[in-house]
Amino acid sequence: MPFYFVALILKGKSLLDHLAEVTPSLEYLSLLGNEACPNELVSLDKDEDDYQRYRYFVLHKLTNLKFLDTRKVNKKEREEANARGAFMKVVKPKFDMVRPLKGEQ
């Protein structure tokens, strides 16, 4: 099976939504090394909980995945993704959007 590196710039659509639309039977995906993947090995402000929430969200969007990053998708994880995955999107505010409170400058 060939491996491809694809960089997409999508207007108004997330990468996961795009992948779900164009590759609905996708079974294997790795986003390691991508900013979308909160991996504690490449980002000191991320931990295992951030990574697990990311997995639930990806599995919620891409329902046929059997393998995500370096781990096989198990039944319990799939059930959790189906139940709560839609609420697991991790959003990091951009630095310029965070403003100090009055008197904290």
TORTORGU-216476 format. One record per residue: residue number from 1; x, y, z of N, C-alpha, C in turn. Coordinates in steps of 0.05 Angstrom, whole numbers, always signed. Layout:
REM TORTORGU-216476
 seq     nx     ny     nz    cax    cay    caz     cx     cy     cz
 NUM      X      Y      Z      X      Y      Z      X      Y      Z
...
//
This chain:
REM TORTORGU-216476
 seq     nx     ny     nz    cax    cay    caz     cx     cy     cz
   1    +17    -24     +0     +0     +0     +0    +18    +25     +0
   2    +14    +43    -19    +30    +67    -19    +22    +87     +2
   3    +41   +102    +11    +36   +123    +31    +39   +150    +18
   4    +21   +168    +25    +21   +195    +12    +23   +216    +34
   5    +37   +237    +28    +36   +261    +45    +20   +282    +30
   6     -1   +291    +42    -19   +310    +28    -22   +335    +46
   7    -18   +358    +34    -23   +383    +48    -48   +396    +35
   8    -68   +400    +51    -93   +411    +41   -100   +438    +54
   9   -108   +457    +39   -119   +482    +49   -148   +482    +41
  10   -166   +480    +60   -194   +477    +54   -209   +502    +63
  11   -226   +512    +47   -242   +536    +55   -268   +527    +68
  12   -271   +534    +94   -295   +529   +108   -300   +500   +116
  13   -280   +483   +113   -284   +455   +119   -259   +444   +133
  14   -263   +429   +153   -240   +418   +167   -228   +395   +151
  15   -204   +388   +157   -190   +366   +144   -206   +340   +149
  16   -215   +336   +173   -230   +311   +179   -256   +310   +164
  17   -270   +332   +162   -295   +332   +146   -289   +326   +117
  18   -268   +337   +107   -260   +332    +79   -253   +303    +75
  19   -237   +291    +93   -230   +263    +91   -254   +245    +93
  20   -273   +251   +110   -297   +235   +113   -313   +236    +87
  21   -313   +259    +74   -328   +262    +49   -315   +247    +25
  22   -289   +250    +22   -276   +240     -2   -265   +211     +2
  23   -261   +203    +27   -251   +176    +32   -267   +163    +55
  24   -293   +158    +50   -310   +148    +72   -301   +120    +83
  25   -286   +105    +67   -278    +79    +77   -249    +79    +87
  26   -238   +102    +93   -211   +104   +104   -208    +88   +129
  27   -188    +71   +131   -184    +54   +154   -158    +59   +169
  28   -138    +72   +156   -113    +77   +169   -105   +106   +165
  29    -98   +119   +187    -91   +147   +186    -71   +154   +208
  30    -51   +169   +201    -32   +179   +220    -29   +209   +217
  31    -34   +224   +238    -30   +253   +238     -7   +261   +256
  32     +9   +242   +264    +32   +247   +281    +50   +267   +267
  33    +60   +286   +281    +77   +307   +270    +61   +330   +258
  34    +35   +327   +257    +18   +348   +247     +8   +365   +271
  35     +5   +390   +267     -4   +408   +289    -32   +400   +299
  36    -47   +386   +283    -74   +378   +291    -73   +356   +312
  37    -51   +342   +314    -48   +320   +332    -34   +329   +358
  38    -48   +331   +380    -36   +340   +405    -19   +319   +418
  39     +6   +317   +409    +24   +296   +418    +43   +307   +439
  40    +44   +296   +463    +60   +306   +484    +90   +304   +478
  41    +98   +287   +459   +126   +285   +452   +136   +308   +436
  42   +118   +322   +422   +127   +345   +405   +117   +371   +416
  43    +99   +370   +435    +88   +395   +446    +86   +392   +477
  44   +102   +408   +491   +104   +405   +520    +78   +412   +534
  45    +61   +428   +522    +36   +435   +535    +13   +415   +531
  46    +19   +393   +518     -1   +372   +514     +4   +348   +532
  47    -17   +333   +539    -14   +309   +555    -30   +287   +543
  48    -30   +264   +556    -45   +240   +546    -75   +245   +544
  49    -86   +261   +562   -115   +268   +561   -121   +283   +536
  50   -104   +302   +528   -108   +317   +504   -108   +298   +480
  51    -89   +280   +480    -86   +261   +458   -110   +243   +456
  52   -120   +234   +479   -143   +216   +479   -168   +230   +469
  53   -172   +256   +477   -195   +271   +467   -193   +274   +437
  54   -169   +280   +427   -164   +281   +398   -172   +255   +384
  55   -164   +233   +396   -171   +207   +384   -201   +203   +383
  56   -215   +210   +405   -245   +207   +405   -257   +224   +383
  57   -247   +249   +380   -258   +267   +360   -253   +257   +332
  58   -229   +248   +326   -223   +237   +300   -239   +212   +294
  59   -242   +195   +313   -258   +170   +309   -287   +176   +305
  60   -297   +197   +318   -325   +206   +314   -328   +215   +285
  61   -309   +230   +274   -311   +240   +247   -306   +219   +225
  62   -286   +202   +231   -278   +181   +211   -286   +154   +223
  63   -310   +146   +218   -322   +123   +232   -311    +95   +224
  64   -297    +94   +202   -286    +68   +193   -257    +63   +200
  65   -245    +82   +214   -216    +79   +221   -213    +54   +238
  66   -192    +39   +231   -184    +15   +247   -158    +21   +262
  67   -143    +40   +252   -117    +46   +263   -112    +76   +261
  68   -106    +89   +283   -101   +118   +284    -74   +123   +297
  69    -57   +137   +282    -30   +143   +291    -15   +116   +296
  70     -8   +111   +320     +8    +87   +326     -8    +65   +340
  71    -34    +69   +342    -50    +49   +358    -74    +40   +343
  72    -80    +15   +347   -105     +3   +336   -129    +14   +352
  73   -151    +18   +338   -175    +28   +351   -189     +4   +364
  74   -195     +6   +390   -208    -16   +403   -238    -11   +407
  75   -253    -31   +415   -282    -29   +417   -290     -8   +437
  76   -278     -7   +460   -285    +12   +481   -280    +41   +471
  77   -258    +45   +458   -251    +71   +447   -272    +80   +426
  78   -280    +61   +409   -300    +66   +388   -327    +74   +401
  79   -335    +60   +422   -360    +66   +436   -359    +94   +449
  80   -337   +101   +461   -333   +127   +473   -334   +149   +452
  81   -321   +144   +429   -321   +163   +407   -350   +167   +397
  82   -365   +146   +394   -393   +148   +385   -410   +164   +405
  83   -405   +160   +430   -421   +173   +451   -413   +202   +456
  84   -387   +208   +456   -378   +235   +464   -359   +248   +445
  85   -352   +235   +424   -331   +246   +405   -337   +274   +394
  86   -363   +279   +389   -370   +305   +378   -363   +328   +396
  87   -361   +323   +422   -355   +343   +442   -326   +345   +450
  88   -309   +330   +437   -281   +327   +445   -262   +345   +428
  89   -272   +361   +411   -254   +378   +395   -239   +397   +413
  90   -213   +396   +410   -195   +413   +427   -188   +438   +410
  91   -195   +461   +421   -190   +486   +407   -170   +502   +423
  92   -149   +510   +411   -128   +526   +425   -131   +555   +415
  93   -136   +573   +433   -138   +601   +424   -112   +612   +413
  94   -115   +628   +392    -91   +640   +381    -81   +662   +400
  95    -55   +665   +401    -43   +683   +421    -54   +712   +417
  96    -58   +721   +393    -67   +748   +389    -96   +752   +396
  97   -111   +730   +401   -139   +731   +409   -142   +734   +440
  98   -120   +728   +454   -121   +729   +483   -112   +756   +492
  99   -129   +770   +506   -123   +797   +515   -120   +797   +545
 100   -101   +812   +556    -98   +814   +585   -122   +828   +597
 101   -128   +821   +622   -149   +835   +637   -140   +862   +644
 102   -158   +880   +650   -151   +908   +657   -131   +906   +681
 103   -110   +922   +679    -91   +923   +701    -70   +902   +700
 104    -70   +884   +680    -50   +862   +679    -30   +867   +656
 105    -25   +891   +648     -6   +896   +626    +21   +900   +635
//
